[in-house]
Amino acid sequence: MSYFYCYDGQMMRKLQDKNIRYITRALTIDKHQKFWLYAINEEFQQALEEIKNPKI
């Protein structure tokens, strides 16, 4: 299984709006930067593609 590390709070909220849930949230050890971990599956990939390429 592959995973996606999301360091962008806005992207996390957009994924939430599409009912994509993260596995866990955590902080990096060195910089204490917040991130959200997602499992990459078809549903996640479709939501990510819609976020990256919004239809006008």
Secondary structure, DSSP 8 states (H G I E B T S, - for coil): --EEEE--HHHHHHHHHTT---SEEEE-TTT--EEEEEE--HHHHHHHHHHHS---
